[in-house]
Amino acid sequence: MTSSSAASYGKAVACLGCFLAEQQVQSDIASECFLENWLVYMSMKGLAYKTGLHYLDAISGLYRSVAGDGYAEVSDAFANAKAAARSLGQDGWTLADSEDDFARLVNTTRLSPRQEGELRLATDILLFSLLNNGMKLLDVAKLKRCDLQDFSEESQSVAERHTDARRRYVFPLGQSDRTARQLEDLVVRMVMRLFDYRGIKRLGGIQDTIRCYWAYAAGRCGASADAVVTALGCRPAGIPVFSLCRHAGCQSEVQSRFLSKAVSDLFVVNPLNWYAMRLRPGVRFDRLKQRVSEAGMPGPEMFYPCDEIARRVGKKLVYEEKPLLPDIVFFKSRVTDIQPLFGNIGDLAWCYRHNGSYASIPKAAMDRFQRAIGKFTPDYEVGPVGSIRLRKGDRVVVVGGPFAGYDGEVVNEPADDRNVVYRIVLWGGSYNIEWRVSDRRLIEKR
């Protein structure tokens, strides 16, 4: 190709590579399901309509050349996907800038426990719907206390703010005195007033608006378009580009549950968690750090454990760091910040996923891993601040590093609190070992 054509095709390949890294869609590249997912991904990423079609054409051309050489099956999927995108048009492709509205919605749901009166009631009805994949507002209004056992702990916590032993229904809406139509009108008006009061844009009818924001949240959690449509049971009309998903895949119950939990966490707390990424072949950690720095966005805390190796060069000792897991980088992030991060570094690394969502690492597992390798992140603590340090004669057990599992005894009294170095005698059967420990986290008092 000419240099200009090569650059153009290269951008299309890079975009496809980021999609594969972030979404990890399992279907074949020449399937309509795969291409529909990719088109929605490009729209949600803010790519222009003409750019999306150009990238689709470029990959289609590359695929045709491969198929022409006998390395792949000839497919009509590209032509069908392009026809669907053309029928959608520019207006249907462009996603309205909903980031500010989404931020207001999340802030509203997280402040729910602090609200009072009708404001709290309307917020919790909305939150209960969002915690359960955009559940119909009428179904939320008709919930009875005996139904709650079928819902998540978080949903039950929201409901318990309103339950009363003297009332069958969870939310106090006068259900016994209203027809289903009247009850639906009541909750719809309540939630609409809440949206208007909080300045949150409505994307069509209120029920579809809730589904749209749930879909937006699921996308922020790394879910593919077909996974979103499958979880919702419909294509949210307020985001027209989802109409491209005509061949939604089949999610397992476990995958749906994990996606629902990831979205629920976002509307309730969106905590900082540890995640793991894998560097692509030939990529070094320094290059990754440089890219994050150049992106002009706050980078996550990263953990790349290394051992210090000494080697003699002439008469000098030269120290160099050798990574314990050369292609694995741990990073601490909120789930909503992962997709923007990999939008900048997707060609250098990809994030581990589990059942369709980004795979957070439980704190206990991260702590065990750090103890095992004897390397620690700043948030690892051995006890409450101000806890008493070990004294001479204390019996200890080694919980990390090369002597993990050994018992021993502290044989010195550290001179000061700034430079604590413990000398430990480890009992090793027929002989003992003296070990100097400068990191308190490697040992625990017996």
C-alpha positions as CSV (number, residue, x, y, z in Angstrom):
1,M,0.0,0.0,0.0
2,T,0.9,3.6,-0.3
3,S,2.1,5.3,2.9
4,S,-1.3,7.2,3.3
5,S,-3.3,4.0,2.7
6,A,-1.2,2.0,5.2
7,A,-1.7,4.7,7.8
8,S,-5.4,4.7,7.3
9,Y,-5.7,0.9,7.4
10,G,-3.4,0.9,10.5
11,K,-5.8,3.1,12.4
12,A,-8.7,0.7,11.6
13,V,-6.6,-2.2,12.8
14,A,-5.6,-0.4,16.0
15,C,-9.3,0.4,16.7
16,L,-10.2,-3.2,16.2
17,G,-7.4,-4.3,18.4
18,C,-8.6,-2.0,21.3
19,F,-12.1,-3.4,20.9
20,L,-10.8,-7.0,21.1
21,A,-8.7,-6.1,24.1
22,E,-11.5,-4.3,26.0
23,Q,-14.5,-6.4,25.1
24,Q,-13.1,-9.8,24.4
25,V,-16.1,-10.8,22.3
26,Q,-16.0,-14.5,21.6
27,S,-17.8,-14.7,18.2
28,D,-15.9,-14.9,14.9
29,I,-14.8,-11.6,13.3
30,A,-16.8,-12.3,10.1
31,S,-20.1,-12.7,12.0
32,E,-22.8,-10.1,12.2
33,C,-22.9,-10.3,16.0
34,F,-19.2,-9.4,16.2
35,L,-19.4,-6.5,13.7
36,E,-22.6,-5.1,15.4
37,N,-20.7,-5.1,18.7
38,W,-17.8,-3.3,17.1
39,L,-20.0,-0.7,15.5
40,V,-21.8,0.1,18.8
41,Y,-18.4,0.2,20.5
42,M,-17.1,2.8,18.0
43,S,-20.2,4.9,18.5
44,M,-20.0,4.8,22.3
45,K,-16.3,5.8,22.0
46,G,-17.3,8.9,20.2
47,L,-15.9,8.0,16.8
48,A,-17.6,10.0,13.9
49,Y,-20.2,8.1,11.8
50,K,-18.0,8.4,8.6
51,T,-14.9,7.2,10.5
52,G,-16.8,4.1,11.8
53,L,-18.0,3.2,8.3
54,H,-14.4,3.8,6.9
55,Y,-12.9,1.5,9.6
56,L,-15.5,-1.2,8.8
57,D,-14.7,-0.9,5.0
58,A,-11.0,-1.2,5.8
59,I,-11.3,-4.3,7.8
60,S,-13.7,-5.7,5.3
61,G,-11.1,-5.2,2.5
62,L,-8.4,-6.9,4.6
63,Y,-10.7,-9.8,5.3
64,R,-11.6,-10.2,1.6
65,S,-7.9,-10.4,0.7
66,V,-7.3,-13.1,3.3
67,A,-10.4,-15.0,2.2
68,G,-9.3,-14.7,-1.4
69,D,-6.1,-16.4,-0.5
70,G,-8.0,-19.3,1.0
71,Y,-7.2,-18.5,4.7
72,A,-10.8,-17.6,5.7
73,E,-14.4,-18.3,4.6
74,V,-16.1,-15.8,2.4
75,S,-18.7,-13.9,4.4
76,D,-21.6,-11.5,3.7
77,A,-21.4,-10.2,7.3
78,F,-19.5,-7.1,6.5
79,A,-21.9,-6.0,3.8
80,N,-24.9,-6.7,6.0
81,A,-23.4,-4.8,9.0
82,K,-22.6,-1.8,6.7
83,A,-26.2,-1.8,5.4
84,A,-27.5,-1.7,8.9
85,A,-25.2,1.1,9.9
86,R,-26.2,3.1,6.8
87,S,-29.9,2.6,7.6
88,L,-29.2,3.9,11.1
89,G,-27.7,7.1,9.7
90,Q,-25.7,9.9,11.2
91,D,-28.4,10.9,13.7
92,G,-28.9,7.4,15.0
93,W,-25.1,6.8,15.3
94,T,-24.2,9.9,17.3
95,L,-24.6,9.3,21.0
96,A,-25.8,12.4,22.9
97,D,-23.2,13.6,25.4
98,S,-24.6,11.9,28.5
99,E,-21.6,11.9,30.7
100,D,-22.7,14.8,32.9
101,D,-26.2,13.5,33.2
102,F,-24.9,10.0,34.0
103,A,-22.7,11.6,36.8
104,R,-25.7,13.4,38.2
105,L,-27.7,10.1,38.2
106,V,-24.9,8.2,40.0
107,N,-24.6,11.0,42.6
108,T,-28.4,10.9,43.1
109,T,-28.5,7.2,43.8
110,R,-25.4,7.2,46.1
111,L,-27.0,9.9,48.2
112,S,-30.3,8.0,48.6
113,P,-29.8,7.1,52.3
114,R,-29.5,10.8,53.2
115,Q,-32.7,11.8,51.5
116,E,-36.1,12.2,53.3
117,G,-39.8,12.1,52.4
118,E,-40.9,11.7,48.8
119,L,-37.5,12.5,47.5
120,R,-36.0,9.5,49.3
121,L,-39.0,7.3,48.2
122,A,-38.6,8.2,44.5
123,T,-34.8,7.8,44.6
124,D,-35.0,4.3,46.2
125,I,-37.6,3.2,43.7
126,L,-35.3,4.3,40.9
127,L,-32.3,2.7,42.6
128,F,-34.1,-0.6,43.1
129,S,-34.9,-0.6,39.3
130,L,-31.2,0.2,38.4
131,L,-30.0,-2.5,40.8
132,N,-32.1,-5.1,38.9
133,N,-31.3,-4.4,35.2
134,G,-33.8,-1.6,34.7
135,M,-36.7,-3.4,36.4
136,K,-40.1,-2.0,35.4
137,L,-41.2,0.7,37.8
138,L,-44.7,-0.9,38.2
139,D,-43.1,-4.2,39.2
140,V,-41.0,-2.3,41.8
141,A,-44.1,-0.6,43.1
142,K,-45.9,-3.9,43.5
143,L,-43.1,-5.6,45.4
144,K,-44.2,-7.4,48.6
145,R,-42.0,-8.1,51.6
146,C,-42.2,-11.8,50.9
147,D,-40.7,-11.2,47.5
148,L,-37.4,-9.7,48.8
149,Q,-35.7,-13.1,49.4
150,D,-35.2,-13.4,45.6
151,F,-33.2,-10.2,45.4
152,S,-29.6,-9.3,46.1
153,E,-28.4,-8.1,49.5
154,E,-28.0,-4.6,48.1
155,S,-31.5,-4.5,46.8
156,Q,-32.8,-5.8,50.2
157,S,-30.9,-3.1,51.9
158,V,-32.7,-0.4,49.8
159,A,-36.1,-2.0,50.4
160,E,-35.6,-2.3,54.2
161,R,-35.5,1.5,54.4
162,H,-39.2,1.4,53.6
163,T,-40.6,-1.9,54.8
164,D,-43.2,-2.0,57.6
165,A,-44.4,-5.1,59.4
166,R,-48.0,-3.8,59.2
167,R,-47.8,-3.5,55.4
168,R,-47.6,-6.2,52.8
169,Y,-46.0,-4.0,50.2
170,V,-42.4,-2.8,50.4
171,F,-42.9,0.8,49.3
172,P,-45.7,3.0,50.8
173,L,-47.7,3.9,47.7
174,G,-51.3,3.0,48.8
175,Q,-51.2,0.0,46.5
176,S,-54.4,-1.5,47.9
177,D,-56.4,1.6,46.9
178,R,-55.1,1.9,43.4
179,T,-55.5,0.0,40.1
180,A,-52.4,-1.1,38.3
181,R,-52.7,1.8,35.9
182,Q,-53.1,4.3,38.7
183,L,-50.1,2.9,40.5
184,E,-47.9,3.0,37.4
185,D,-48.9,6.6,36.7
186,L,-48.0,7.5,40.3
187,V,-44.5,6.0,40.3
188,V,-43.7,7.3,36.8
189,R,-44.6,10.8,37.8
190,M,-42.5,10.5,41.0
191,V,-39.4,9.4,39.1
192,M,-39.9,11.9,36.3
193,R,-40.1,14.7,38.9
194,L,-36.9,13.3,40.5
195,F,-35.1,13.5,37.1
196,D,-36.3,17.0,36.6
197,Y,-35.3,18.1,40.1
198,R,-31.8,16.7,39.8
199,G,-31.4,18.1,36.2
200,I,-30.9,14.7,34.6
201,K,-31.8,14.5,30.9
202,R,-34.6,12.0,30.0
203,L,-33.9,9.9,26.9
204,G,-37.5,9.2,25.9
205,G,-40.1,7.6,28.2
206,I,-39.0,7.2,31.8
207,Q,-38.7,3.4,31.8
208,D,-36.6,3.5,28.6
209,T,-34.5,6.3,30.1
210,I,-33.7,4.0,33.1
211,R,-32.7,1.2,30.7
212,C,-30.5,3.6,28.7
213,Y,-28.6,4.7,31.7
214,W,-28.2,1.1,32.8
215,A,-26.9,0.3,29.4
216,Y,-24.5,3.3,29.6
217,A,-23.3,2.0,33.0
218,A,-22.8,-1.5,31.7
219,G,-20.7,-0.2,28.9
220,R,-18.6,1.7,31.4
221,C,-18.1,-1.6,33.2
222,G,-16.7,-3.2,30.0
223,A,-19.8,-5.1,28.8
224,S,-20.2,-5.7,25.1
225,A,-23.3,-4.4,23.3
226,D,-24.9,-7.8,22.9
227,A,-24.3,-8.6,26.6
228,V,-26.2,-5.4,27.5
229,V,-29.1,-6.2,25.2
230,T,-29.3,-9.7,26.6
231,A,-29.3,-8.5,30.2
232,L,-31.9,-5.9,29.5
233,G,-34.1,-8.2,27.4
234,C,-34.5,-5.4,24.8
235,R,-32.6,-2.7,22.9
236,P,-32.9,0.7,24.7
237,A,-34.6,3.0,22.3
238,G,-33.1,6.1,23.8
239,I,-29.7,5.0,22.4
240,P,-30.5,4.3,18.8
241,V,-27.1,2.7,17.9
242,F,-28.2,-0.3,20.0
243,S,-30.7,-1.1,17.3
244,L,-27.8,-2.5,15.4
245,C,-27.7,-5.5,17.8
246,R,-30.0,-7.8,15.9
247,H,-27.9,-10.9,16.7
248,A,-27.5,-10.7,20.5
249,G,-25.5,-13.6,22.0
250,C,-26.6,-15.8,24.8
251,Q,-25.2,-15.0,28.2
252,S,-25.1,-17.6,31.0
253,E,-26.9,-16.9,34.2
254,V,-23.5,-16.5,35.9
255,Q,-22.3,-14.0,33.4
256,S,-25.6,-12.0,33.7
257,R,-25.2,-12.0,37.5
258,F,-21.6,-10.8,37.4
259,L,-22.6,-7.9,35.0
260,S,-25.6,-7.0,37.2
261,K,-23.3,-6.9,40.2
262,A,-20.7,-4.8,38.5
263,V,-23.4,-2.2,37.4
264,S,-25.0,-2.3,40.9
265,D,-21.6,-1.5,42.6
266,L,-21.3,1.6,40.3
267,F,-24.7,3.0,41.4
268,V,-24.0,2.4,45.0
269,V,-20.4,3.0,45.7
270,N,-17.9,2.5,42.8
271,P,-15.0,1.5,45.0
272,L,-11.3,1.4,44.3
273,N,-10.2,-2.2,43.5
274,W,-7.1,-4.0,42.4
275,Y,-7.1,-5.3,38.8
276,A,-4.5,-7.0,36.6
277,M,-3.4,-6.2,33.1
278,R,-1.2,-8.2,30.7
279,L,1.4,-6.5,28.6
280,R,1.3,-7.4,24.9
281,P,4.4,-9.2,23.4
282,G,7.5,-7.0,23.3
283,V,6.0,-4.2,25.5
284,R,8.0,-3.2,28.6
285,F,6.7,-1.7,31.8
286,D,8.6,1.6,31.2
287,R,6.8,2.1,27.9
288,L,3.4,1.5,29.5
289,K,4.2,4.1,32.2
290,Q,5.3,6.6,29.6
291,R,2.1,6.2,27.6
292,V,0.0,6.7,30.7
293,S,1.9,9.8,31.5
294,E,1.6,11.2,27.9
295,A,-2.2,10.6,27.9
296,G,-2.6,13.6,30.2
297,M,-5.0,11.8,32.5
298,P,-4.5,10.8,36.1
299,G,-2.8,7.4,36.0
300,P,-3.8,4.6,38.4
301,E,-1.5,3.3,41.1
302,M,0.5,0.4,39.5
303,F,2.2,-2.5,41.2
304,Y,5.0,-4.2,39.2
305,P,6.9,-6.3,41.8
306,C,10.6,-6.8,41.1
307,D,13.6,-8.5,42.8
308,E,16.8,-6.6,43.0
309,I,19.6,-8.6,41.4
310,A,23.3,-7.8,42.1
311,R,26.1,-8.7,39.7
312,R,29.7,-7.8,39.7
313,V,31.1,-5.7,36.8
314,G,34.8,-5.3,37.2
315,K,35.3,-4.1,40.8
316,K,31.8,-2.7,41.2
317,L,28.5,-4.3,42.2
318,V,25.7,-3.3,39.8
319,Y,22.1,-3.7,40.9
320,E,19.3,-4.3,38.5
321,E,15.6,-5.0,38.9
322,K,14.2,-8.3,37.6
323,P,10.3,-8.4,37.4
324,L,8.7,-11.4,39.2
325,L,5.9,-11.6,36.6
326,P,7.4,-9.8,33.5
327,D,4.1,-9.4,31.6
328,I,1.7,-8.8,34.5
329,V,1.0,-5.3,35.9
330,F,-1.4,-4.8,38.8
331,F,-3.3,-1.5,39.0
332,K,-5.8,0.1,41.4
333,S,-8.8,1.8,39.8
334,R,-12.5,2.4,39.9
335,V,-14.3,0.2,37.4
336,T,-15.6,3.3,35.5
337,D,-12.0,4.5,34.9
338,I,-10.8,1.2,33.3
339,Q,-12.3,1.7,29.8
340,P,-11.0,5.3,29.4
341,L,-7.5,4.0,30.5
342,F,-7.4,1.2,28.0
343,G,-8.7,3.5,25.3
344,N,-5.2,5.0,25.5
345,I,-3.1,1.9,26.2
346,G,-5.1,-0.9,24.5
347,D,-2.4,-1.5,22.0
348,L,0.2,-2.1,24.8
349,A,-1.8,-4.2,27.3
350,W,-5.2,-5.7,28.0
351,C,-7.2,-6.1,31.2
352,Y,-8.2,-9.5,32.6
353,R,-11.9,-10.1,32.7
354,H,-14.3,-12.6,34.3
355,N,-17.7,-13.5,33.0
356,G,-17.9,-10.4,30.8
357,S,-16.8,-7.8,33.3
358,Y,-13.4,-6.5,34.4
359,A,-12.1,-8.9,37.0
360,S,-11.4,-7.2,40.3
361,I,-9.0,-8.9,42.7
362,P,-10.4,-9.5,46.3
363,K,-8.3,-7.7,48.9
364,A,-7.6,-10.9,50.9
365,A,-6.2,-12.5,47.7
366,M,-4.1,-9.5,47.0
367,D,-2.8,-9.5,50.5
368,R,-1.9,-13.2,50.3
369,F,-0.1,-12.7,47.0
370,Q,2.0,-9.8,48.5
371,R,2.9,-11.8,51.5
372,A,4.0,-14.8,49.3
373,I,6.3,-12.7,47.2
374,G,7.5,-10.4,50.0
375,K,6.7,-7.2,48.0
376,F,4.0,-4.8,49.2
377,T,1.8,-2.0,48.0
378,P,1.4,1.2,50.1
379,D,-2.2,0.2,51.1
380,Y,-1.1,-3.1,52.7
381,E,-1.2,-2.8,56.5
382,V,-0.2,-5.3,59.2
383,G,-2.4,-3.8,61.9
384,P,-4.0,-0.6,63.2
385,V,-1.9,2.6,63.1
386,G,0.1,2.9,66.3
387,S,0.1,-0.8,67.0
388,I,3.0,-1.9,69.3
389,R,6.1,-3.1,67.5
390,L,7.8,-6.4,68.2
391,R,10.2,-6.7,71.1
392,K,13.2,-8.8,71.9
393,G,12.1,-12.3,72.8
394,D,8.8,-12.2,70.9
395,R,8.0,-15.4,69.0
396,V,7.1,-14.9,65.4
397,V,6.1,-16.8,62.3
398,V,7.2,-15.7,58.8
399,V,4.2,-15.1,56.5
400,G,6.0,-14.0,53.3
401,G,9.2,-14.0,51.4
402,P,11.8,-16.8,51.1
403,F,11.3,-18.2,54.6
404,A,7.5,-18.2,54.7
405,G,6.2,-20.7,57.3
406,Y,9.3,-20.7,59.5
407,D,9.0,-20.0,63.2
408,G,11.5,-17.9,65.0
409,E,12.4,-15.4,67.8
410,V,13.3,-11.7,67.8
411,V,16.8,-11.4,69.2
412,N,17.2,-7.6,69.1
413,E,15.5,-4.4,70.3
414,P,15.2,-2.0,67.3
415,A,17.0,1.2,68.1
416,D,14.4,3.6,66.8
417,D,11.0,3.8,65.1
418,R,12.3,5.3,61.9
419,N,14.7,2.5,60.9
420,V,13.2,-0.7,62.3
421,V,15.3,-3.8,61.4
422,Y,14.5,-7.1,63.2
423,R,17.1,-9.8,63.7
424,I,15.2,-13.1,63.7
425,V,16.6,-16.5,64.6
426,L,14.6,-19.0,62.6
427,W,14.5,-22.5,63.9
428,G,15.4,-24.9,61.1
429,G,15.7,-28.3,62.8
430,S,19.4,-29.3,63.1
431,Y,20.5,-25.7,62.5
432,N,19.2,-22.1,63.0
433,I,19.2,-19.2,60.6
434,E,19.7,-15.6,61.4
435,W,17.6,-13.3,59.2
436,R,17.4,-9.5,59.1
437,V,13.9,-8.2,58.4
438,S,13.3,-4.6,57.5
439,D,9.7,-5.0,56.5
440,R,7.3,-5.8,59.4
441,R,4.7,-7.1,57.1
442,L,6.7,-10.3,56.5
443,I,6.3,-11.5,60.1
444,E,3.5,-12.0,62.6
445,K,3.6,-12.4,66.3
446,R,2.8,-15.8,67.6
